[in-house]
Amino acid sequence: MQLRFTKMHGLGNDFVVVDLITQRFKLKPHHVRKIADRHFGIGCDQVLAVEIPTQPEVDFRYRIYNAEGSEVEQCGNGARCFARFVRDKRLTGKPRIRVETLAGIIELEITENREVRVDMGAPVLSPADIPFDAAEQATDYALEIDGQTWQVGAVSMGNPHVVLPVENVDTAPVERVGPIAESHPRFPHRVNVGFMQVVDRRNIRLRVFERGVGETLACGTGACAAVVAGIVQGRLDNQVNVALPGGKLSIDWPEPGQPVIMTGPATTVFEGQIQL
């Protein structure tokens, strides 16, 4: 079958978005791997599927597949691309939409300057719910990685994140430590690994080694998790600019129990069809 697609990116975190409402097709892991292959397919970090919702009072179902075919709970950069896609394809005319994900319902809004504001929901800090093996909830945790003990933050933004503080992201051991931390036994579902440099109370720099993907140019849920960890630890204010290799995001978290709001761009690159 010829499947129509749109290639998009959020700060360099790139996606192939497919409309499975007007196209009748069931994505399987081998389809995702073919689409995501940068040599023999289209190439992307993740494949995003737009589907009919299964819940009332929700506009769409949003499904996210890593390049190796596994389905994951949430993706912030993908959510912004999702919002632009359904508006540009005239699947909805609403300025604000409610979207069903594996992690729950999120709300997306396109701003006047065509950036996308995403209500990412309230962060989860309870270790059992992240999930993370820890005796009790704390502002930070001692985590041994490859013989070195790190004082880390642990947060779920619908998907699990560990946040490692570093002096300088340019020299952070992302390639060495990222894969080890991703599969750390204290994170039973694996984990996304953020390397955070605090510049000042309103600005951080961040690199993220994503679970099932590797290092990406940007990670929206990773930016949210890093800011939440920094606020909980008393290192950051409630509104923070996050500089990622691919560009900047604005993250707001008013207080515990409230949702995290992420604002940033989403860009269409090209459209086409692929034989699957």
URTA-V619750 format. One record per pair of residues at least 12 apart in sequence whose ideal C-beta (glycine too) atoms are under 7 Angstrom apart, sorted by the first residue. I is the first residue (numbers start at 0). J is the second residue. If there is no record, write none. Layout:
[[I/J] [I/J]]
This chain:
[[0/24] [0/275] [1/272] [1/274] [2/17] [2/22] [2/24] [2/272] [2/273] [2/275] [3/18] [3/22] [3/272] [4/16] [4/17] [4/41] [4/270] [4/271] [4/273] [5/84] [5/267] [5/270] [6/41] [6/268] [6/269] [7/80] [7/84] [7/265] [7/266] [7/267] [7/268] [8/266] [8/268] [9/76] [9/77] [9/79] [9/80] [9/217] [9/219] [9/263] [9/264] [9/265] [10/76] [10/216] [10/217] [10/243] [10/245] [10/246] [10/263] [10/264] [11/216] [11/217] [11/244] [11/245] [11/246] [12/44] [12/76] [12/215] [12/216] [12/217] [12/218] [12/245] [13/43] [13/44] [14/43] [14/44] [14/45] [14/46] [14/47] [14/77] [14/80] [15/34] [15/41] [15/43] [15/46] [16/47] [16/49] [16/80] [16/81] [16/84] [17/46] [17/48] [17/49] [18/49] [18/88] [19/48] [19/49] [19/50] [20/49] [20/50] [20/51] [20/90] [26/48] [26/64] [28/68] [29/68] [30/275] [31/46] [31/64] [31/68] [32/67] [32/68] [33/275] [34/46] [34/273] [35/66] [41/273] [43/66] [44/66] [44/212] [44/215] [45/63] [45/64] [45/65] [45/66] [45/74] [45/77] [46/64] [47/61] [47/63] [47/77] [47/80] [47/81] [48/62] [49/81] [49/84] [49/85] [49/90] [50/62] [52/99] [53/99] [54/99] [56/97] [57/97] [57/98] [57/99] [57/104] [58/91] [58/93] [58/96] [58/97] [58/98] [59/85] [59/96] [59/98] [59/99] [60/99] [61/78] [61/81] [61/98] [61/99] [61/100] [63/77] [65/211] [65/212] [66/212] [67/211] [69/211] [71/158] [71/211] [72/100] [72/101] [72/102] [72/157] [72/158] [73/100] [73/102] [73/156] [73/157] [73/158] [73/220] [74/219] [74/220] [75/117] [75/119] [75/219] [75/220] [75/222] [75/223] [75/261] [76/217] [76/218] [76/219] [78/105] [78/107] [78/117] [78/219] [79/115] [79/117] [79/219] [79/263] [79/265] [80/265] [81/98] [81/107] [82/96] [82/107] [82/109] [82/115] [82/265] [83/109] [83/115] [83/265] [83/267] [86/109] [87/267] [94/108] [94/109] [95/107] [95/108] [100/157] [102/157] [102/158] [103/120] [103/157] [105/117] [105/118] [105/119] [105/120] [106/118] [114/262] [114/263] [114/264] [115/263] [115/265] [116/260] [116/262] [117/261] [118/258] [118/260] [119/156] [119/223] [119/258] [119/259] [119/261] [120/157] [120/258] [121/256] [121/257] [121/258] [122/154] [122/155] [122/156] [122/223] [122/227] [122/259] [123/154] [123/155] [124/136] [124/154] [124/231] [126/153] [128/155] [129/153] [129/155] [129/159] [130/159] [130/187] [130/188] [131/153] [131/159] [131/185] [131/186] [132/185] [138/231] [138/232] [139/151] [139/152] [139/232] [140/153] [142/185] [144/176] [144/179] [144/180] [144/183] [145/176] [145/179] [149/163] [150/164] [151/163] [152/228] [152/231] [152/232] [154/224] [154/227] [154/228] [156/220] [156/223] [156/224] [156/259] [157/220] [158/191] [158/220] [159/186] [159/188] [159/190] [159/191] [160/190] [160/191] [160/193] [160/220] [160/221] [160/224] [161/180] [161/186] [161/190] [161/192] [162/193] [162/195] [162/224] [162/225] [162/228] [163/192] [163/193] [163/194] [163/195] [164/195] [165/194] [165/195] [165/196] [166/196] [167/196] [168/194] [168/196] [168/204] [168/205] [168/206] [171/194] [171/206] [173/194] [173/206] [173/208] [173/214] [177/192] [177/208] [177/214] [180/192] [181/208] [181/210] [189/210] [190/210] [191/207] [191/209] [191/210] [191/218] [191/221] [192/207] [192/208] [193/205] [193/207] [193/221] [193/224] [193/225] [194/206] [195/225] [195/229] [197/229] [197/234] [197/235] [200/235] [200/236] [201/236] [201/238] [201/239] [201/240] [202/239] [202/240] [203/225] [203/229] [203/239] [203/241] [204/242] [205/221] [205/222] [205/225] [205/241] [205/243] [206/244] [207/221] [216/243] [216/244] [216/245] [217/243] [217/244] [217/245] [217/246] [219/248] [219/261] [222/241] [222/243] [222/248] [222/250] [222/261] [223/250] [223/259] [223/261] [225/241] [226/239] [226/241] [226/250] [226/252] [227/252] [227/259] [230/252] [237/251] [237/252] [237/253] [238/251] [248/261] [248/262] [248/263] [249/262] [249/263]]
